[in-house]
Amino acid sequence: MKNLRRLSGVFLFVLIPTLAFFAASAMGNEPVAGGAFSKGEALFNANCSKCHGVRGTGTDKGPPLVHRIYHPNHHSDLSFQWAVERGATAHHWRFGNMPPIKGLTRQDVDLIIKYVRDLQKDAGIF
Ligand code: HEC
C-alpha cells in the first residue's frame, strides 16, 4: 500500500511533467496534420507570414491571401507553386515583387496551399 502511494507520487510529479514536456516538444517538431497547428500552418508561418501576414491577412510587405483575388478559380494551386518557385511580378498591388522562396519542396507548398484554402473557406471566399 505504502509502495503504491509512493509510486503514484512518482507518477504525478515526475512522469506526468516529463510526458507533457516530450509531448509538447514532439508537437513543436512535427505538428499533427489537421490539428490546431498543422504542418501547413507552420510552413506558412515560417515562410510566408512575414509578408502575407499571420493567417494570410496581409502586412505592409504583401497582400492578404485570404482575399477574393486569390479564389481558386483566379489563382489556381499551380499559380501558388509558381509564385513560390519563380516569384511573382507585382501586378495586382503596390507592394513590389514577390521573390522566389527557397528551401521548400512541392509537397511543402501543397501543405501551405491546403492551409490557405482552408482559411479562404473559413472566410467564405468559396
Ligand atoms: C518578401 C515578401 C513575400 C514573401 C516572403 C512571400 N510573398 Fe507571396 N507575394 C508577395 C507580394 C508583394 C505579392 C503580390 C504581387 C502582386 O502585386 O500581385 C505576392 C503574391 C503572391 C501570390 C500571387 C501570385 C500571382 O500569380 O499573382 C501567391 C500565390 C503568393 N504570393 C504566395 C506566397 C506563399 C505561398 C509564400 C510562402 C511560401 C509567399 N507568397 C511568400 C510577397 C511575398
Residues whose N, C-alpha, C, O or C-beta is under 5 A from the ligand:
A	BS01	HEC	N47 C48 C51 K61 G62 P63 S79 F80 A83 V84 A88 T89 A90 H91 H92 W93 R94 F95 G96 N97 M98 I101 I112
